Amino acid sequence: MMMTCGDIAYKLNRSKRKTMSIYVEPEGTVTIRAPENVLLEKINNIIELKSYWIYKALAEVKELNSSKIKRKYVDGEGFMYLGKSYRLKQSDNSDLPLSVMNGYFILNKSKSKNIRKTFIEFYRNNAKEFLPKKLEYFSKKLGVKIPEIKVMDLKKRWASKSKKGLNFHWK
């Protein structure tokens, strides 16, 4: 449920937890997670105490989001791949929906219904080839076994480790 404390709007999530936490989400919303039995007055007092931190975090998120590049899938638009920028060219001559050739991303529009999904699939497939080679190199240096590798959409992080293995963001 949405609440306000002064001029700070926040989403309140109550659950069976023992502590309270404040999150400033990447899209610029404030989320408060609190135990079910904590009074709203106490929550608002804590928000007031932490208001400087909240304003600072909101300003940082706003600055980060202002420099975010919104890509258009048109000829000439630049896309990063393995640390280099490649321009997009659309062509019906390619056998693949998307490939990298001569410094360009070559997109076959007739083979890709959703261009964004085509790019994500390209990054995922190439990461599945690229990451095991890199991990093998470092696993030898560290003397550890290579765990199972997954490439997925992790939303808020680049990678994570679980009991099953390593998870990498497709970007």
N, C-alpha and C positions, 0 to 999 in steps of 0.2 A: 504494500500500500504506500502511496506517495504522501509525504509529510513535509513540513517546513519548520525551520528553526531560524528566526530572523529572516535573512534573505538567502539562506541555504536550503535548497529543495533536496530531499533525499528519499530514497526508497528504503522502507523498513522491512527487514525479513526477521521474523522471530522463529526460533527453533529451540530444540532441547540441547542447548549448549551452555557452557559455564562462563564464557567470556564474551565481551563485546568487541567488535572490530569495525573499522571504517575503511571503505574502499572507494577510491576515485577510479572509475572505470575508464577504459580507453576512449569511449565515445563522449566522456565528460559528465557522466552522471555519478552521483554520490550514493553509495549503498551502505547501509548500517545493518550489521548482523548482530542481533541481541538475544539474550535468553528470554524465554517466554514470560518470566515473572518480574522483569525489570520495568519499573514505572517509566512512563513517557517523559516525565519531568526529569528523571535522572539521565535518560538518553539525551535530552535537549541540553542539560548542563554539560555533559561530556562533549557534545558537538560545539558548544560555546567555548569550552576550554581548548579544543582542537581546531578552532575556526581558522587560525593563522595557517596551520598545516594544510587544511582543506582548501583554502583560497590559493595557497602556493601550488598545491598539486593540480588544482583546476587550471591555473594559469599555464603550468607546464604542459598539460594535456592539450590545451587550446593552441599553444605554440607548436607542439608536435603535429597536431591535426592541420594547422594552417599550411605547413610545408608538405603535406601529403599530396602526392601527384595522382591525379585521376586520369588514368590511361584511356585513350580512345583507340579502338581497333581500326585505324585507318592507315593507308600507305604513308610511310615516313615516320610514324610514331616509334619512339625508342623503347626497347624492353631489355632489362638486364638478364644476362645468363652467364654464370660462372665468372662473375666479376667484370664482364665487358658489356657494353651497350650495343644492341643490334637493332637496326631499323626494320620495320615491317614492310614486306612486299606481298601483294596478293597476286596469285598466279594459278591458273587451272592446269598447268603442266606438271605439277608435282604429284608423285604417287602417294605421298603421305599427307595427312591433314595439316601438319605443321612440321617444319624442319629448319635447320640452320645451315646456310650455304653462302659462301663468299661474303661473310660479314652481314648477312641479312637473315631475318626470320622469313621463311617462305610459307605463306598461308594459302592452302587450297580451299577457298570458300565453299566450293561445291561438296567437299568432303567433311565440312565442319558446320554443324547446325548452330551450336552455341560456341562462339569464338573464345569466350573466357574459359569455358570448360575444356576446350581444346588446348589452351595454354596450360591450364592446371595439369591436365593429363600428360602433356609434354614434359613439364617440370618433374612430375611424379615419376614417370618412366625413366627419365634420365638420371634422377636422383637414385633410383634403385640400382642403376648400373655404376654410378659414380661413387656412392657412399661405401659399398663393401670394399672397394680398392683402397680408399682412404683409411677406413677402419682397420684393414689388414696391415697397412703400413704402421699405424700407431699401436696396434695390438702387439706386434712383434717387439717394438721398442719398450712397451710397458710390461710385456710378458703376461698378457691376459687373453682369454678367449673372446672371439667375436660373438656377441649375443645376436639374437634375432633382430632384424631391422625392419621397421615399418615407416612408411612415408604417408603422412596424413595432414589434415588441417587441425593444428593445435590451438588456433584462435589467438592465444596471448603469449606464446613462447616459441622459441626456435626449435627446442628439443627437450625431451624428458626421458627419464629412465624408469622402467617398471620392472616387476619380477620377470616378465616375459621377454624383456629386451629393451632396445633403444627406439624411441619414436622421434622422427624428424618432421619438421614442418615442410611442406612441399616447396615453399619459397627458398 
